Amino acid sequence: MLLKRKKIVNWLKWCLLGMILIILVSNLVVRFSYSGSIYSSVNTLPEKKVGLLLGTNKYLKAGGINPYYQYRLEAAVELLNAGKIKYIIVSGDNSIIEYNEPVQMRDDLIKMGVDATLIYLDYAGFRTLDSIIRAKKVFGQDSFIIISQPFHNQRAIFIAKQYNIDAIAFNAKDVSMSRGFKVQFREIFARVKLMIDIYLTNKQPKFLGEKVIVGQ
């Protein structure tokens, strides 16, 4: 009985070690795969026709505006005003009638002075992978600027490279660890899921649909 218990304990230890190793490798692969593709300065950022603005919740569960959301919109407006992009694709979740990230982002961008004709809505950006691939397959963009926070941009650029998309990213203002701990903690496991999606299941966007011509 004691021998059997020791075997179980050893098996659990090896499982735990394996899980930790998978988490570490997944995060390291994503973290060090974006060399030269992510920019924090508008001045050094190359120009592209389109900026892909990745969506998130506007409001915090505890109330108030989500800073990740606000900073991403501000970054998109900054790039547009600086002439680094001509159009913005806002990509987010619209899986239920009561929740519409793309429309929410568009409305707030317009309030910030963006011409509505420069904004295109991607209603099926349920995940980052969907947003990146749909930017190419639905909106016809082989090269564009991804707009999000640094940790998110790293994963987005990794996805783009796996699907032969010539994307670069611009870092929106980040959120401090104390305020954004939950989001950045979830990112650790999002990268593990990404490895499964790409290398094991060959995950594809939930929807594609008719093509949208940007700029016409």
One Martini backbone bead per residue (centre of mass of N, CA, C, O) as a GRO file, in nm:
protein
  216
    1MET     BB    1   0.059   0.063  -0.021
    2LEU     BB    2   0.305   0.250   0.008
    3LEU     BB    3   0.414   0.204  -0.280
    4LYS     BB    4   0.164   0.309  -0.431
    5ARG     BB    5   0.172   0.596  -0.313
    6LYS     BB    6   0.451   0.673  -0.423
    7LYS     BB    7   0.375   0.645  -0.723
    8ILE     BB    8   0.159   0.862  -0.724
    9VAL     BB    9   0.337   1.095  -0.627
   10ASN     BB   10   0.543   1.078  -0.861
   11TRP     BB   11   0.338   1.120  -1.088
   12LEU     BB   12   0.245   1.401  -0.995
   13LYS     BB   13   0.520   1.537  -1.012
   14TRP     BB   14   0.563   1.491  -1.319
   15CYS     BB   15   0.311   1.640  -1.409
   16LEU     BB   16   0.382   1.912  -1.286
   17LEU     BB   17   0.650   1.946  -1.435
   18GLY     BB   18   0.528   1.931  -1.719
   19MET     BB   19   0.342   2.178  -1.694
   20ILE     BB   20   0.561   2.386  -1.633
   21LEU     BB   21   0.723   2.339  -1.893
   22ILE     BB   22   0.499   2.415  -2.093
   23ILE     BB   23   0.460   2.703  -1.992
   24LEU     BB   24   0.749   2.805  -2.032
   25VAL     BB   25   0.786   2.741  -2.333
   26SER     BB   26   0.541   2.893  -2.447
   27ASN     BB   27   0.632   3.176  -2.339
   28LEU     BB   28   0.914   3.187  -2.470
   29VAL     BB   29   0.837   3.155  -2.765
   30VAL     BB   30   0.663   3.413  -2.780
   31ARG     BB   31   0.862   3.626  -2.658
   32PHE     BB   32   1.108   3.537  -2.889
   33SER     BB   33   0.935   3.594  -3.188
   34TYR     BB   34   0.928   3.941  -3.227
   35SER     BB   35   1.169   4.047  -3.356
   36GLY     BB   36   1.121   4.367  -3.496
   37SER     BB   37   0.773   4.388  -3.465
   38ILE     BB   38   0.779   4.588  -3.212
   39TYR     BB   39   0.637   4.908  -3.111
   40SER     BB   40   0.663   5.225  -2.904
   41SER     BB   41   0.723   5.424  -3.144
   42VAL     BB   42   0.602   5.633  -3.380
   43ASN     BB   43   0.864   5.726  -3.529
   44THR     BB   44   0.959   5.408  -3.599
   45LEU     BB   45   0.702   5.344  -3.736
   46PRO     BB   46   0.573   5.206  -3.989
   47GLU     BB   47   0.377   5.222  -4.262
   48LYS     BB   48   0.024   5.153  -4.302
   49LYS     BB   49  -0.292   5.110  -4.404
   50VAL     BB   50  -0.356   4.919  -4.146
   51GLY     BB   51  -0.529   4.890  -3.835
   52LEU     BB   52  -0.547   4.647  -3.569
   53LEU     BB   53  -0.800   4.649  -3.330
   54LEU     BB   54  -0.811   4.501  -3.026
   55GLY     BB   55  -1.041   4.372  -2.824
   56THR     BB   56  -1.237   4.465  -2.526
   57ASN     BB   57  -1.351   4.550  -2.246
   58LYS     BB   58  -1.479   4.850  -2.131
   59TYR     BB   59  -1.563   4.725  -1.856
   60LEU     BB   60  -1.546   4.673  -1.535
   61LYS     BB   61  -1.673   4.479  -1.289
   62ALA     BB   62  -1.629   4.716  -1.067
   63GLY     BB   63  -1.608   4.949  -1.255
   64GLY     BB   64  -1.543   5.128  -1.511
   65ILE     BB   65  -1.284   5.182  -1.715
   66ASN     BB   66  -1.089   5.004  -1.917
   67PRO     BB   67  -0.758   5.063  -1.975
   68TYR     BB   68  -0.707   4.881  -2.217
   69TYR     BB   69  -0.920   5.009  -2.393
   70GLN     BB   70  -0.838   5.310  -2.383
   71TYR     BB   71  -0.537   5.276  -2.483
   72ARG     BB   72  -0.603   5.154  -2.760
   73LEU     BB   73  -0.761   5.389  -2.876
   74GLU     BB   74  -0.539   5.602  -2.843
   75ALA     BB   75  -0.336   5.460  -3.030
   76ALA     BB   76  -0.505   5.464  -3.289
   77VAL     BB   77  -0.531   5.771  -3.307
   78GLU     BB   78  -0.230   5.833  -3.315
   79LEU     BB   79  -0.170   5.686  -3.584
   80LEU     BB   80  -0.368   5.842  -3.758
   81ASN     BB   81  -0.256   6.134  -3.700
   82ALA     BB   82   0.048   6.039  -3.798
   83GLY     BB   83   0.012   5.856  -4.069
   84LYS     BB   84   0.048   5.530  -4.019
   85ILE     BB   85  -0.260   5.520  -4.086
   86LYS     BB   86  -0.587   5.501  -4.265
   87TYR     BB   87  -0.711   5.246  -4.119
   88ILE     BB   88  -0.964   5.074  -3.910
   89ILE     BB   89  -0.982   4.761  -3.750
   90VAL     BB   90  -1.240   4.642  -3.550
   91SER     BB   91  -1.186   4.366  -3.323
   92GLY     BB   92  -1.455   4.153  -3.192
   93ASP     BB   93  -1.711   4.070  -2.984
   94ASN     BB   94  -2.052   3.929  -3.115
   95SER     BB   95  -2.217   3.670  -2.981
   96ILE     BB   96  -2.416   3.882  -2.858
   97ILE     BB   97  -2.647   4.131  -2.857
   98GLU     BB   98  -2.547   4.272  -2.575
   99TYR     BB   99  -2.250   4.228  -2.719
  100ASN     BB  100  -2.037   4.495  -2.882
  101GLU     BB  101  -1.727   4.578  -2.947
  102PRO     BB  102  -1.703   4.716  -3.227
  103VAL     BB  103  -1.922   4.936  -3.186
  104GLN     BB  104  -1.803   5.058  -2.932
  105MET     BB  105  -1.533   5.142  -3.059
  106ARG     BB  106  -1.642   5.315  -3.285
  107ASP     BB  107  -1.798   5.522  -3.116
  108ASP     BB  108  -1.544   5.617  -2.955
  109LEU     BB  109  -1.373   5.707  -3.195
  110ILE     BB  110  -1.567   5.924  -3.292
  111LYS     BB  111  -1.553   6.090  -3.025
  112MET     BB  112  -1.226   6.123  -3.089
  113GLY     BB  113  -1.240   6.212  -3.424
  114VAL     BB  114  -1.313   5.981  -3.608
  115ASP     BB  115  -1.379   5.882  -3.910
  116ALA     BB  116  -1.618   5.654  -4.001
  117THR     BB  117  -1.487   5.577  -4.293
  118LEU     BB  118  -1.215   5.449  -4.137
  119ILE     BB  119  -1.408   5.221  -4.024
  120TYR     BB  120  -1.390   4.869  -3.952
  121LEU     BB  121  -1.590   4.576  -3.893
  122ASP     BB  122  -1.523   4.295  -3.670
  123TYR     BB  123  -1.754   4.059  -3.542
  124ALA     BB  124  -1.537   3.781  -3.537
  125GLY     BB  125  -1.328   3.852  -3.281
  126PHE     BB  126  -1.313   3.621  -3.047
  127ARG     BB  127  -1.008   3.598  -3.112
  128THR     BB  128  -0.697   3.663  -3.197
  129LEU     BB  129  -0.682   3.459  -3.426
  130ASP     BB  130  -0.928   3.559  -3.578
  131SER     BB  131  -0.837   3.852  -3.627
  132ILE     BB  132  -0.580   3.793  -3.792
  133ILE     BB  133  -0.696   3.610  -4.019
  134ARG     BB  134  -0.933   3.800  -4.108
  135ALA     BB  135  -0.758   4.035  -4.207
  136LYS     BB  136  -0.680   3.861  -4.456
  137LYS     BB  137  -0.937   3.686  -4.562
  138VAL     BB  138  -1.154   3.930  -4.543
  139PHE     BB  139  -0.973   4.218  -4.567
  140GLY     BB  140  -0.700   4.176  -4.746
  141GLN     BB  141  -0.446   4.175  -4.530
  142ASP     BB  142  -0.090   4.120  -4.539
  143SER     BB  143  -0.039   4.416  -4.404
  144PHE     BB  144  -0.011   4.526  -4.057
  145ILE     BB  145  -0.124   4.691  -3.754
  146ILE     BB  146  -0.107   4.609  -3.429
  147ILE     BB  147  -0.330   4.693  -3.145
  148SER     BB  148  -0.180   4.681  -2.818
  149GLN     BB  149  -0.043   4.531  -2.575
  150PRO     BB  150   0.256   4.384  -2.534
  151PHE     BB  151   0.164   4.092  -2.450
  152HIS     BB  152  -0.043   4.071  -2.687
  153ASN     BB  153   0.145   4.129  -2.928
  154GLN     BB  154   0.320   3.880  -2.905
  155ARG     BB  155   0.094   3.677  -2.976
  156ALA     BB  156   0.000   3.806  -3.242
  157ILE     BB  157   0.270   3.779  -3.394
  158PHE     BB  158   0.292   3.477  -3.377
  159ILE     BB  159   0.042   3.418  -3.541
  160ALA     BB  160   0.119   3.565  -3.801
  161LYS     BB  161   0.371   3.392  -3.863
  162GLN     BB  162   0.222   3.113  -3.887
  163TYR     BB  163   0.034   3.265  -4.135
  164ASN     BB  164   0.201   3.454  -4.323
  165ILE     BB  165   0.199   3.747  -4.181
  166ASP     BB  166   0.287   4.096  -4.231
  167ALA     BB  167   0.324   4.192  -3.914
  168ILE     BB  168   0.287   4.455  -3.686
  169ALA     BB  169   0.339   4.641  -3.370
  170PHE     BB  170   0.164   4.851  -3.129
  171ASN     BB  171   0.209   4.997  -2.818
  172ALA     BB  172   0.014   5.038  -2.583
  173LYS     BB  173  -0.053   5.134  -2.299
  174ASP     BB  174   0.010   5.008  -2.004
  175VAL     BB  175  -0.060   4.807  -1.720
  176SER     BB  176  -0.027   4.760  -1.417
  177MET     BB  177   0.008   4.487  -1.221
  178SER     BB  178  -0.200   4.573  -1.001
  179ARG     BB  179  -0.436   4.622  -1.225
  180GLY     BB  180  -0.343   4.364  -1.444
  181PHE     BB  181  -0.304   4.075  -1.325
  182LYS     BB  182  -0.529   3.891  -1.441
  183VAL     BB  183  -0.466   3.932  -1.740
  184GLN     BB  184  -0.157   3.846  -1.726
  185PHE     BB  185  -0.212   3.566  -1.609
  186ARG     BB  186  -0.389   3.455  -1.843
  187GLU     BB  187  -0.167   3.477  -2.062
  188ILE     BB  188  -0.003   3.229  -1.985
  189PHE     BB  189  -0.239   3.027  -2.083
  190ALA     BB  190  -0.290   3.138  -2.369
  191ARG     BB  191  -0.015   3.027  -2.481
  192VAL     BB  192  -0.077   2.732  -2.449
  193LYS     BB  193  -0.331   2.727  -2.624
  194LEU     BB  194  -0.188   2.823  -2.879
  195MET     BB  195  -0.016   2.569  -2.923
  196ILE     BB  196  -0.258   2.385  -2.960
  197ASP     BB  197  -0.399   2.532  -3.195
  198ILE     BB  198  -0.152   2.512  -3.396
  199TYR     BB  199  -0.002   2.213  -3.343
  200LEU     BB  200  -0.272   2.021  -3.292
  201THR     BB  201  -0.558   2.162  -3.429
  202ASN     BB  202  -0.559   2.386  -3.641
  203LYS     BB  203  -0.690   2.651  -3.588
  204GLN     BB  204  -0.981   2.833  -3.685
  205PRO     BB  205  -1.199   3.038  -3.764
  206LYS     BB  206  -1.530   3.045  -3.701
  207PHE     BB  207  -1.540   3.283  -3.917
  208LEU     BB  208  -1.574   3.446  -4.233
  209GLY     BB  209  -1.690   3.520  -4.523
  210GLU     BB  210  -1.721   3.799  -4.673
  211LYS     BB  211  -1.556   4.029  -4.837
  212VAL     BB  212  -1.363   4.327  -4.750
  213ILE     BB  213  -1.307   4.649  -4.878
  214VAL     BB  214  -1.048   4.853  -4.808
  215GLY     BB  215  -1.096   5.188  -4.928
  216GLN     BB  216  -1.400   5.166  -5.107
   0.00000   0.00000   0.00000
